[in-house]
């Protein structure tokens, strides 16, 4: 159940970002939002580039996990 909650939180976070956004800015926003360490770790695992949309970032998250 905790994984499901983390997944929903991550999805809401990703959907709420302003795109395009660089990986460094994604991580900064995640820390500002005080997301769980597991979610920040997942975000840290994506390639270091600019993401054009929530779908783009979600795809990178799925590929990295």
PQR file of N, CA, C, O and H, with PARSE charges and radii, in Angstrom:
ATOM      1  N   UNK A   1       0.820  -1.194   0.000 -0.4000 1.5000
ATOM      2  CA  UNK A   1       0.000   0.000   0.000 -0.0000 2.0000
ATOM      3  C   UNK A   1       0.866   1.261   0.000  0.5500 1.7000
ATOM      4  O   UNK A   1       0.521   2.254  -0.640 -0.5500 1.4000
ATOM      5  N   UNK A   2       1.981   1.218   0.712 -0.4000 1.5000
ATOM      6  CA  UNK A   2       2.862   2.378   0.766 -0.0000 2.0000
ATOM      7  C   UNK A   2       3.418   2.703  -0.621  0.5500 1.7000
ATOM      8  O   UNK A   2       3.563   3.873  -0.975 -0.5500 1.4000
ATOM      9  H   UNK A   2       2.261   0.411   1.232  0.4000 1.0000
ATOM     10  N   UNK A   3       3.733   1.652  -1.414 -0.4000 1.5000
ATOM     11  CA  UNK A   3       4.239   1.859  -2.764 -0.0000 2.0000
ATOM     12  C   UNK A   3       3.204   2.550  -3.632  0.5500 1.7000
ATOM     13  O   UNK A   3       3.533   3.430  -4.428 -0.5500 1.4000
ATOM     14  H   UNK A   3       3.615   0.702  -1.126  0.4000 1.0000
ATOM     15  N   UNK A   4       1.945   2.144  -3.474 -0.4000 1.5000
ATOM     16  CA  UNK A   4       0.858   2.745  -4.239 -0.0000 2.0000
ATOM     17  C   UNK A   4       0.724   4.225  -3.897  0.5500 1.7000
ATOM     18  O   UNK A   4       0.543   5.052  -4.791 -0.5500 1.4000
ATOM     19  H   UNK A   4       1.678   1.429  -2.827  0.4000 1.0000
ATOM     20  N   UNK A   5       0.809   4.563  -2.630 -0.4000 1.5000
ATOM     21  CA  UNK A   5       0.737   5.960  -2.211 -0.0000 2.0000
ATOM     22  C   UNK A   5       1.906   6.760  -2.762  0.5500 1.7000
ATOM     23  O   UNK A   5       1.725   7.889  -3.217 -0.5500 1.4000
ATOM     24  H   UNK A   5       0.956   3.891  -1.903  0.4000 1.0000
ATOM     25  N   UNK A   6       3.096   6.191  -2.725 -0.4000 1.5000
ATOM     26  CA  UNK A   6       4.278   6.871  -3.261 -0.0000 2.0000
ATOM     27  C   UNK A   6       4.130   7.090  -4.763  0.5500 1.7000
ATOM     28  O   UNK A   6       4.502   8.143  -5.279 -0.5500 1.4000
ATOM     29  H   UNK A   6       3.243   5.274  -2.355  0.4000 1.0000
ATOM     30  N   UNK A   7       3.590   6.099  -5.459 -0.4000 1.5000
ATOM     31  CA  UNK A   7       3.388   6.207  -6.895 -0.0000 2.0000
ATOM     32  C   UNK A   7       2.390   7.315  -7.223  0.5500 1.7000
ATOM     33  O   UNK A   7       2.609   8.093  -8.152 -0.5500 1.4000
ATOM     34  H   UNK A   7       3.289   5.243  -5.040  0.4000 1.0000
ATOM     35  N   UNK A   8       1.307   7.387  -6.472 -0.4000 1.5000
ATOM     36  CA  UNK A   8       0.306   8.430  -6.691 -0.0000 2.0000
ATOM     37  C   UNK A   8       0.887   9.805  -6.388  0.5500 1.7000
ATOM     38  O   UNK A   8       0.624  10.764  -7.113 -0.5500 1.4000
ATOM     39  H   UNK A   8       1.130   6.755  -5.718  0.4000 1.0000
ATOM     40  N   UNK A   9       1.671   9.906  -5.326 -0.4000 1.5000
ATOM     41  CA  UNK A   9       2.304  11.173  -4.964 -0.0000 2.0000
ATOM     42  C   UNK A   9       3.270  11.613  -6.055  0.5500 1.7000
ATOM     43  O   UNK A   9       3.296  12.784  -6.432 -0.5500 1.4000
ATOM     44  H   UNK A   9       1.885   9.127  -4.736  0.4000 1.0000
ATOM     45  N   UNK A  10       4.061  10.677  -6.560 -0.4000 1.5000
ATOM     46  CA  UNK A  10       5.019  10.990  -7.629 -0.0000 2.0000
ATOM     47  C   UNK A  10       4.286  11.457  -8.885  0.5500 1.7000
ATOM     48  O   UNK A  10       4.705  12.418  -9.530 -0.5500 1.4000
ATOM     49  H   UNK A  10       4.039   9.725  -6.254  0.4000 1.0000
ATOM     50  N   UNK A  11       3.195  10.779  -9.228 -0.4000 1.5000
ATOM     51  CA  UNK A  11       2.420  11.151 -10.417 -0.0000 2.0000
ATOM     52  C   UNK A  11       1.843  12.561 -10.269  0.5500 1.7000
ATOM     53  O   UNK A  11       1.882  13.347 -11.215 -0.5500 1.4000
ATOM     54  H   UNK A  11       2.854   9.999  -8.704  0.4000 1.0000
ATOM     55  N   UNK A  12       1.310  12.881  -9.094 -0.4000 1.5000
ATOM     56  CA  UNK A  12       0.770  14.222  -8.862 -0.0000 2.0000
ATOM     57  C   UNK A  12       1.870  15.273  -8.952  0.5500 1.7000
ATOM     58  O   UNK A  12       1.673  16.351  -9.512 -0.5500 1.4000
ATOM     59  H   UNK A  12       1.278  12.242  -8.325  0.4000 1.0000
ATOM     60  N   UNK A  13       3.024  14.945  -8.396 -0.4000 1.5000
ATOM     61  CA  UNK A  13       4.158  15.867  -8.430 -0.0000 2.0000
ATOM     62  C   UNK A  13       4.578  16.143  -9.872  0.5500 1.7000
ATOM     63  O   UNK A  13       4.731  17.298 -10.271 -0.5500 1.4000
ATOM     64  H   UNK A  13       3.184  14.069  -7.941  0.4000 1.0000
ATOM     65  N   UNK A  14       4.762  15.072 -10.652 -0.4000 1.5000
ATOM     66  CA  UNK A  14       5.197  15.196 -12.046 -0.0000 2.0000
ATOM     67  C   UNK A  14       4.176  16.003 -12.846  0.5500 1.7000
ATOM     68  O   UNK A  14       4.554  16.860 -13.645 -0.5500 1.4000
ATOM     69  H   UNK A  14       4.638  14.134 -10.327  0.4000 1.0000
ATOM     70  N   UNK A  15       2.894  15.738 -12.640 -0.4000 1.5000
ATOM     71  CA  UNK A  15       1.845  16.464 -13.359 -0.0000 2.0000
ATOM     72  C   UNK A  15       1.812  17.947 -12.998  0.5500 1.7000
ATOM     73  O   UNK A  15       1.389  18.771 -13.808 -0.5500 1.4000
ATOM     74  H   UNK A  15       2.587  15.042 -11.991  0.4000 1.0000
ATOM     75  N   UNK A  16       2.249  18.288 -11.801 -0.4000 1.5000
ATOM     76  CA  UNK A  16       2.180  19.666 -11.336 -0.0000 2.0000
ATOM     77  C   UNK A  16       3.363  20.543 -11.715  0.5500 1.7000
ATOM     78  O   UNK A  16       3.354  21.742 -11.435 -0.5500 1.4000
ATOM     79  H   UNK A  16       2.592  17.618 -11.143  0.4000 1.0000
ATOM     80  N   UNK A  17       4.376  19.973 -12.344 -0.4000 1.5000
ATOM     81  CA  UNK A  17       5.550  20.757 -12.725 -0.0000 2.0000
ATOM     82  C   UNK A  17       5.274  21.606 -13.960  0.5500 1.7000
ATOM     83  O   UNK A  17       4.409  21.272 -14.770 -0.5500 1.4000
ATOM     84  H   UNK A  17       4.384  18.999 -12.572  0.4000 1.0000
ATOM     85  N   UNK A  18       6.008  22.699 -14.099 -0.4000 1.5000
ATOM     86  CA  UNK A  18       5.932  23.555 -15.283 -0.0000 2.0000
ATOM     87  C   UNK A  18       7.006  23.091 -16.264  0.5500 1.7000
ATOM     88  O   UNK A  18       8.189  23.058 -15.925 -0.5500 1.4000
ATOM     89  H   UNK A  18       6.710  22.970 -13.442  0.4000 1.0000
ATOM     90  N   UNK A  19       6.603  22.739 -17.454 -0.4000 1.5000
ATOM     91  CA  UNK A  19       7.516  22.222 -18.483 -0.0000 2.0000
ATOM     92  C   UNK A  19       7.763  23.271 -19.547  0.5500 1.7000
ATOM     93  O   UNK A  19       6.913  24.133 -19.771 -0.5500 1.4000
ATOM     94  H   UNK A  19       5.642  22.765 -17.730  0.4000 1.0000
ATOM     95  N   UNK A  20       8.928  23.214 -20.220 -0.4000 1.5000
ATOM     96  CA  UNK A  20      10.033  22.274 -20.028 -0.0000 2.0000
ATOM     97  C   UNK A  20      10.746  22.536 -18.701  0.5500 1.7000
ATOM     98  O   UNK A  20      10.723  23.642 -18.160 -0.5500 1.4000
ATOM     99  H   UNK A  20       9.618  22.514 -20.038  0.4000 1.0000
ATOM    100  N   UNK A  21      11.387  21.458 -18.194 -0.4000 1.5000
ATOM    101  CA  UNK A  21      12.084  21.546 -16.911 -0.0000 2.0000
ATOM    102  C   UNK A  21      13.318  20.643 -16.939  0.5500 1.7000
ATOM    103  O   UNK A  21      13.267  19.511 -17.420 -0.5500 1.4000
ATOM    104  H   UNK A  21      11.405  20.560 -18.633  0.4000 1.0000
ATOM    105  N   UNK A  22      14.420  21.166 -16.415 -0.4000 1.5000
ATOM    106  CA  UNK A  22      15.671  20.414 -16.347 -0.0000 2.0000
ATOM    107  C   UNK A  22      15.634  19.458 -15.160  0.5500 1.7000
ATOM    108  O   UNK A  22      14.928  19.699 -14.180 -0.5500 1.4000
ATOM    109  H   UNK A  22      14.462  22.086 -16.024  0.4000 1.0000
ATOM    110  N   UNK A  23      16.392  18.381 -15.253 -0.4000 1.5000
ATOM    111  CA  UNK A  23      16.448  17.403 -14.167 -0.0000 2.0000
ATOM    112  C   UNK A  23      16.816  18.072 -12.840  0.5500 1.7000
ATOM    113  O   UNK A  23      16.207  17.770 -11.814 -0.5500 1.4000
ATOM    114  H   UNK A  23      16.965  18.186 -16.049  0.4000 1.0000
ATOM    115  N   UNK A  24      17.792  18.966 -12.844 -0.4000 1.5000
ATOM    116  CA  UNK A  24      18.215  19.632 -11.608 -0.0000 2.0000
ATOM    117  C   UNK A  24      17.050  20.385 -10.971  0.5500 1.7000
ATOM    118  O   UNK A  24      16.917  20.412  -9.748 -0.5500 1.4000
ATOM    119  H   UNK A  24      18.286  19.211 -13.678  0.4000 1.0000
ATOM    120  N   UNK A  25      16.213  20.993 -11.802 -0.4000 1.5000
ATOM    121  CA  UNK A  25      15.058  21.723 -11.277 -0.0000 2.0000
ATOM    122  C   UNK A  25      13.989  20.764 -10.752  0.5500 1.7000
ATOM    123  O   UNK A  25      13.313  21.064  -9.768 -0.5500 1.4000
ATOM    124  H   UNK A  25      16.321  20.971 -12.796  0.4000 1.0000
ATOM    125  N   UNK A  26      13.839  19.621 -11.402 -0.4000 1.5000
ATOM    126  CA  UNK A  26      12.904  18.603 -10.910 -0.0000 2.0000
ATOM    127  C   UNK A  26      13.320  18.180  -9.503  0.5500 1.7000
ATOM    128  O   UNK A  26      12.491  18.116  -8.595 -0.5500 1.4000
ATOM    129  H   UNK A  26      14.388  19.377 -12.201  0.4000 1.0000
ATOM    130  N   UNK A  27      14.603  17.895  -9.334 -0.4000 1.5000
ATOM    131  CA  UNK A  27      15.099  17.466  -8.023 -0.0000 2.0000
ATOM    132  C   UNK A  27      14.958  18.569  -6.979  0.5500 1.7000
ATOM    133  O   UNK A  27      14.607  18.295  -5.831 -0.5500 1.4000
ATOM    134  H   UNK A  27      15.276  17.947 -10.071  0.4000 1.0000
ATOM    135  N   UNK A  28      15.225  19.801  -7.364 -0.4000 1.5000
ATOM    136  CA  UNK A  28      15.078  20.924  -6.426 -0.0000 2.0000
ATOM    137  C   UNK A  28      13.628  21.054  -5.984  0.5500 1.7000
ATOM    138  O   UNK A  28      13.358  21.240  -4.797 -0.5500 1.4000
ATOM    139  H   UNK A  28      15.510  20.024  -8.296  0.4000 1.0000
ATOM    140  N   UNK A  29      12.692  20.959  -6.921 -0.4000 1.5000
ATOM    141  CA  UNK A  29      11.264  21.054  -6.575 -0.0000 2.0000
ATOM    142  C   UNK A  29      10.830  19.889  -5.690  0.5500 1.7000
ATOM    143  O   UNK A  29      10.023  20.065  -4.778 -0.5500 1.4000
ATOM    144  H   UNK A  29      12.911  20.808  -7.885  0.4000 1.0000
ATOM    145  N   UNK A  30      11.366  18.702  -5.961 -0.4000 1.5000
ATOM    146  CA  UNK A  30      11.024  17.523  -5.151 -0.0000 2.0000
ATOM    147  C   UNK A  30      11.488  17.718  -3.710  0.5500 1.7000
ATOM    148  O   UNK A  30      10.771  17.374  -2.770 -0.5500 1.4000
ATOM    149  H   UNK A  30      12.022  18.559  -6.702  0.4000 1.0000
ATOM    150  N   UNK A  31      12.670  18.262  -3.543 -0.4000 1.5000
ATOM    151  CA  UNK A  31      13.178  18.514  -2.186 -0.0000 2.0000
ATOM    152  C   UNK A  31      12.373  19.611  -1.493  0.5500 1.7000
ATOM    153  O   UNK A  31      12.083  19.518  -0.300 -0.5500 1.4000
ATOM    154  H   UNK A  31      13.253  18.541  -4.307  0.4000 1.0000
ATOM    155  N   UNK A  32      12.015  20.651  -2.247 -0.4000 1.5000
ATOM    156  CA  UNK A  32      11.195  21.734  -1.689 -0.0000 2.0000
ATOM    157  C   UNK A  32       9.831  21.208  -1.241  0.5500 1.7000
ATOM    158  O   UNK A  32       9.277  21.658  -0.238 -0.5500 1.4000
ATOM    159  H   UNK A  32      12.251  20.727  -3.216  0.4000 1.0000
ATOM    160  N   UNK A  33       9.301  20.250  -2.000 -0.4000 1.5000
ATOM    161  CA  UNK A  33       7.993  19.666  -1.685 -0.0000 2.0000
ATOM    162  C   UNK A  33       8.090  18.619  -0.581  0.5500 1.7000
ATOM    163  O   UNK A  33       7.081  18.065  -0.144 -0.5500 1.4000
ATOM    164  H   UNK A  33       9.750  19.884  -2.815  0.4000 1.0000
ATOM    165  N   UNK A  34       9.321  18.354  -0.137 -0.4000 1.5000
ATOM    166  CA  UNK A  34       9.581  17.371   0.916 -0.0000 2.0000
ATOM    167  C   UNK A  34       8.988  16.003   0.581  0.5500 1.7000
ATOM    168  O   UNK A  34       8.362  15.347   1.414 -0.5500 1.4000
ATOM    169  H   UNK A  34      10.141  18.804  -0.492  0.4000 1.0000
ATOM    170  N   UNK A  35       9.212  15.593  -0.685 -0.4000 1.5000
ATOM    171  CA  UNK A  35       8.775  14.264  -1.100 -0.0000 2.0000
ATOM    172  C   UNK A  35       9.591  13.204  -0.382  0.5500 1.7000
ATOM    173  O   UNK A  35      10.706  13.464   0.072 -0.5500 1.4000
ATOM    174  H   UNK A  35       9.721  16.126  -1.362  0.4000 1.0000
ATOM    175  N   UNK A  36       9.037  12.029  -0.285 -0.4000 1.5000
ATOM    176  CA  UNK A  36       9.723  10.909   0.363 -0.0000 2.0000
ATOM    177  C   UNK A  36      11.056  10.646  -0.336  0.5500 1.7000
ATOM    178  O   UNK A  36      11.195  10.854  -1.542 -0.5500 1.4000
ATOM    179  H   UNK A  36       8.132  11.818  -0.653  0.4000 1.0000
ATOM    180  N   UNK A  37      12.021  10.190   0.437 -0.4000 1.5000
ATOM    181  CA  UNK A  37      13.362   9.921  -0.104 -0.0000 2.0000
ATOM    182  C   UNK A  37      13.313   8.930  -1.263  0.5500 1.7000
ATOM    183  O   UNK A  37      14.092   9.052  -2.208 -0.5500 1.4000
ATOM    184  H   UNK A  37      11.909  10.021   1.416  0.4000 1.0000
ATOM    185  N   UNK A  38      12.422   7.963  -1.206 -0.4000 1.5000
ATOM    186  CA  UNK A  38      12.314   6.970  -2.285 -0.0000 2.0000
ATOM    187  C   UNK A  38      11.909   7.628  -3.600  0.5500 1.7000
ATOM    188  O   UNK A  38      12.394   7.241  -4.663 -0.5500 1.4000
ATOM    189  H   UNK A  38      11.789   7.864  -0.438  0.4000 1.0000
ATOM    190  N   UNK A  39      11.029   8.612  -3.533 -0.4000 1.5000
ATOM    191  CA  UNK A  39      10.598   9.316  -4.749 -0.0000 2.0000
ATOM    192  C   UNK A  39      11.732  10.182  -5.287  0.5500 1.7000
ATOM    193  O   UNK A  39      11.966  10.216  -6.495 -0.5500 1.4000
ATOM    194  H   UNK A  39      10.635   8.927  -2.669  0.4000 1.0000
ATOM    195  N   UNK A  40      12.431  10.876  -4.409 -0.4000 1.5000
ATOM    196  CA  UNK A  40      13.564  11.700  -4.825 -0.0000 2.0000
ATOM    197  C   UNK A  40      14.635  10.812  -5.458  0.5500 1.7000
ATOM    198  O   UNK A  40      15.245  11.193  -6.458 -0.5500 1.4000
ATOM    199  H   UNK A  40      12.240  10.849  -3.427  0.4000 1.0000
ATOM    200  N   UNK A  41      14.865   9.642  -4.887 -0.4000 1.5000
ATOM    201  CA  UNK A  41      15.842   8.702  -5.457 -0.0000 2.0000
ATOM    202  C   UNK A  41      15.437   8.273  -6.863  0.5500 1.7000
ATOM    203  O   UNK A  41      16.282   8.175  -7.752 -0.5500 1.4000
ATOM    204  H   UNK A  41      14.370   9.332  -4.075  0.4000 1.0000
ATOM    205  N   UNK A  42      14.146   8.016  -7.063 -0.4000 1.5000
ATOM    206  CA  UNK A  42      13.663   7.639  -8.398 -0.0000 2.0000
ATOM    207  C   UNK A  42      13.891   8.780  -9.385  0.5500 1.7000
ATOM    208  O   UNK A  42      14.336   8.555 -10.510 -0.5500 1.4000
ATOM    209  H   UNK A  42      13.459   8.096  -6.340  0.4000 1.0000
ATOM    210  N   UNK A  43      13.590   9.988  -8.965 -0.4000 1.5000
ATOM    211  CA  UNK A  43      13.793  11.143  -9.831 -0.0000 2.0000
ATOM    212  C   UNK A  43      15.277  11.354 -10.132  0.5500 1.7000
ATOM    213  O   UNK A  43      15.633  11.769 -11.236 -0.5500 1.4000
ATOM    214  H   UNK A  43      13.229  10.171  -8.050  0.4000 1.0000
ATOM    215  N   UNK A  44      16.135  11.074  -9.166 -0.4000 1.5000
ATOM    216  CA  UNK A  44      17.579  11.237  -9.363 -0.0000 2.0000
ATOM    217  C   UNK A  44      18.128  10.231 -10.374  0.5500 1.7000
ATOM    218  O   UNK A  44      19.199  10.444 -10.942 -0.5500 1.4000
ATOM    219  H   UNK A  44      15.847  10.737  -8.270  0.4000 1.0000
ATOM    220  N   UNK A  45      17.400   9.140 -10.598 -0.4000 1.5000
ATOM    221  CA  UNK A  45      17.876   8.082 -11.503 -0.0000 2.0000
ATOM    222  C   UNK A  45      17.593   8.372 -12.975  0.5500 1.7000
ATOM    223  O   UNK A  45      18.103   7.665 -13.844 -0.5500 1.4000
ATOM    224  H   UNK A  45      16.530   8.967 -10.137  0.4000 1.0000
ATOM    225  N   UNK A  46      16.785   9.402 -13.274 -0.4000 1.5000
ATOM    226  CA  UNK A  46      16.477   9.686 -14.678 -0.0000 2.0000
ATOM    227  C   UNK A  46      17.666  10.379 -15.335  0.5500 1.7000
ATOM    228  O   UNK A  46      18.490  10.980 -14.645 -0.5500 1.4000
ATOM    229  H   UNK A  46      16.371   9.975 -12.567  0.4000 1.0000
ATOM    230  N   UNK A  47      17.763  10.301 -16.662 -0.4000 1.5000
ATOM    231  CA  UNK A  47      18.871  10.967 -17.361 -0.0000 2.0000
ATOM    232  C   UNK A  47      18.886  12.478 -17.119  0.5500 1.7000
ATOM    233  O   UNK A  47      17.841  13.101 -16.928 -0.5500 1.4000
ATOM    234  H   UNK A  47      17.094   9.813 -17.222  0.4000 1.0000
ATOM    235  N   UNK A  48      20.075  13.043 -17.131 -0.4000 1.5000
ATOM    236  CA  UNK A  48      20.277  14.473 -16.898 -0.0000 2.0000
ATOM    237  C   UNK A  48      20.013  15.228 -18.196  0.5500 1.7000
ATOM    238  O   UNK A  48      20.902  15.387 -19.033 -0.5500 1.4000
ATOM    239  H   UNK A  48      20.923  12.537 -17.286  0.4000 1.0000
ATOM    240  N   UNK A  49      18.779  15.687 -18.347 -0.4000 1.5000
ATOM    241  CA  UNK A  49      18.382  16.437 -19.536 -0.0000 2.0000
ATOM    242  C   UNK A  49      17.152  17.274 -19.207  0.5500 1.7000
ATOM    243  O   UNK A  49      16.660  17.245 -18.079 -0.5500 1.4000
ATOM    244  H   UNK A  49      18.056  15.558 -17.667  0.4000 1.0000
ATOM    245  N   UNK A  50      16.660  18.012 -20.181 -0.4000 1.5000
ATOM    246  CA  UNK A  50      15.441  18.796 -20.012 -0.0000 2.0000
ATOM    247  C   UNK A  50      14.252  17.948 -20.460  0.5500 1.7000
ATOM    248  O   UNK A  50      14.291  17.303 -21.508 -0.5500 1.4000
ATOM    249  H   UNK A  50      17.060  18.035 -21.098  0.4000 1.0000
ATOM    250  N   UNK A  51      13.208  17.961 -19.658 -0.4000 1.5000
ATOM    251  CA  UNK A  51      11.987  17.202 -19.946 -0.0000 2.0000
ATOM    252  C   UNK A  51      10.931  18.157 -20.481  0.5500 1.7000
ATOM    253  O   UNK A  51      10.699  19.226 -19.917 -0.5500 1.4000
ATOM    254  H   UNK A  51      13.176  18.485 -18.806  0.4000 1.0000
ATOM    255  N   UNK A  52      10.296  17.756 -21.577 -0.4000 1.5000
ATOM    256  CA  UNK A  52       9.363  18.619 -22.286 -0.0000 2.0000
ATOM    257  C   UNK A  52       7.931  18.546 -21.780  0.5500 1.7000
ATOM    258  O   UNK A  52       7.147  19.466 -22.012 -0.5500 1.4000
ATOM    259  H   UNK A  52      10.485  16.887 -22.035  0.4000 1.0000
ATOM    260  N   UNK A  53       7.576  17.451 -21.082 -0.4000 1.5000
ATOM    261  CA  UNK A  53       6.198  17.265 -20.619 -0.0000 2.0000
ATOM    262  C   UNK A  53       6.171  16.253 -19.480  0.5500 1.7000
ATOM    263  O   UNK A  53       7.164  15.576 -19.209 -0.5500 1.4000
ATOM    264  H   UNK A  53       8.213  16.703 -20.893  0.4000 1.0000
ATOM    265  N   UNK A  54       5.030  16.160 -18.822 -0.4000 1.5000
ATOM    266  CA  UNK A  54       4.856  15.162 -17.767 -0.0000 2.0000
ATOM    267  C   UNK A  54       5.017  13.754 -18.340  0.5500 1.7000
ATOM    268  O   UNK A  54       5.586  12.874 -17.693 -0.5500 1.4000
ATOM    269  H   UNK A  54       4.224  16.710 -19.042  0.4000 1.0000
ATOM    270  N   UNK A  55       4.517  13.550 -19.543 -0.4000 1.5000
ATOM    271  CA  UNK A  55       4.642  12.233 -20.180 -0.0000 2.0000
ATOM    272  C   UNK A  55       6.103  11.900 -20.443  0.5500 1.7000
ATOM    273  O   UNK A  55       6.520  10.754 -20.277 -0.5500 1.4000
ATOM    274  H   UNK A  55       4.054  14.264 -20.069  0.4000 1.0000
ATOM    275  N   UNK A  56       6.876  12.889 -20.851 -0.4000 1.5000
ATOM    276  CA  UNK A  56       8.306  12.705 -21.113 -0.0000 2.0000
ATOM    277  C   UNK A  56       9.025  12.279 -19.830  0.5500 1.7000
ATOM    278  O   UNK A  56       9.813  11.333 -19.843 -0.5500 1.4000
ATOM    279  H   UNK A  56       6.537  13.820 -20.987  0.4000 1.0000
ATOM    280  N   UNK A  57       8.756  12.972 -18.733 -0.4000 1.5000
ATOM    281  CA  UNK A  57       9.400  12.646 -17.459 -0.0000 2.0000
ATOM    282  C   UNK A  57       8.911  11.304 -16.925  0.5500 1.7000
ATOM    283  O   UNK A  57       9.704  10.523 -16.400 -0.5500 1.4000
ATOM    284  H   UNK A  57       8.116  13.740 -18.722  0.4000 1.0000
ATOM    285  N   UNK A  58       7.620  11.029 -17.053 -0.4000 1.5000
ATOM    286  CA  UNK A  58       7.083   9.749 -16.600 -0.0000 2.0000
ATOM    287  C   UNK A  58       7.712   8.595 -17.366  0.5500 1.7000
ATOM    288  O   UNK A  58       8.026   7.558 -16.783 -0.5500 1.4000
ATOM    289  H   UNK A  58       6.975  11.664 -17.479  0.4000 1.0000
ATOM    290  N   UNK A  59       7.896   8.770 -18.660 -0.4000 1.5000
ATOM    291  CA  UNK A  59       8.553   7.743 -19.460 -0.0000 2.0000
ATOM    292  C   UNK A  59       9.978   7.482 -18.987  0.5500 1.7000
ATOM    293  O   UNK A  59      10.417   6.333 -18.928 -0.5500 1.4000
ATOM    294  H   UNK A  59       7.641   9.613 -19.134  0.4000 1.0000
ATOM    295  N   UNK A  60      10.700   8.548 -18.649 -0.4000 1.5000
ATOM    296  CA  UNK A  60      12.060   8.397 -18.151 -0.0000 2.0000
ATOM    297  C   UNK A  60      12.063   7.702 -16.794  0.5500 1.7000
ATOM    298  O   UNK A  60      12.936   6.878 -16.520 -0.5500 1.4000
ATOM    299  H   UNK A  60      10.344   9.481 -18.696  0.4000 1.0000
ATOM    300  N   UNK A  61      11.091   8.030 -15.945 -0.4000 1.5000
ATOM    301  CA  UNK A  61      10.982   7.374 -14.646 -0.0000 2.0000
ATOM    302  C   UNK A  61      10.721   5.881 -14.810  0.5500 1.7000
ATOM    303  O   UNK A  61      11.332   5.056 -14.129 -0.5500 1.4000
ATOM    304  H   UNK A  61      10.382   8.699 -16.168  0.4000 1.0000
ATOM    305  N   UNK A  62       9.818   5.544 -15.709 -0.4000 1.5000
ATOM    306  CA  UNK A  62       9.502   4.134 -15.942 -0.0000 2.0000
ATOM    307  C   UNK A  62      10.694   3.372 -16.496  0.5500 1.7000
ATOM    308  O   UNK A  62      10.930   2.225 -16.118 -0.5500 1.4000
ATOM    309  H   UNK A  62       9.322   6.214 -16.262  0.4000 1.0000
ATOM    310  N   UNK A  63      11.446   4.004 -17.389 -0.4000 1.5000
ATOM    311  CA  UNK A  63      12.623   3.357 -17.973 -0.0000 2.0000
ATOM    312  C   UNK A  63      13.738   3.179 -16.942  0.5500 1.7000
ATOM    313  O   UNK A  63      14.510   2.222 -17.016 -0.5500 1.4000
ATOM    314  H   UNK A  63      11.253   4.936 -17.696  0.4000 1.0000
ATOM    315  N   UNK A  64      13.820   4.099 -15.985 -0.4000 1.5000
ATOM    316  CA  UNK A  64      14.893   4.048 -14.985 -0.0000 2.0000
ATOM    317  C   UNK A  64      14.613   3.065 -13.878  0.5500 1.7000
ATOM    318  O   UNK A  64      15.533   2.665 -13.164 -0.5500 1.4000
ATOM    319  H   UNK A  64      13.193   4.876 -15.925  0.4000 1.0000
ATOM    320  N   UNK A  65      13.362   2.661 -13.714 -0.4000 1.5000
ATOM    321  CA  UNK A  65      13.039   1.768 -12.584 -0.0000 2.0000
ATOM    322  C   UNK A  65      13.019   0.311 -12.969  0.5500 1.7000
ATOM    323  O   UNK A  65      12.764  -0.547 -12.125 -0.5500 1.4000
ATOM    324  H   UNK A  65      12.615   2.985 -14.294  0.4000 1.0000
TER
END
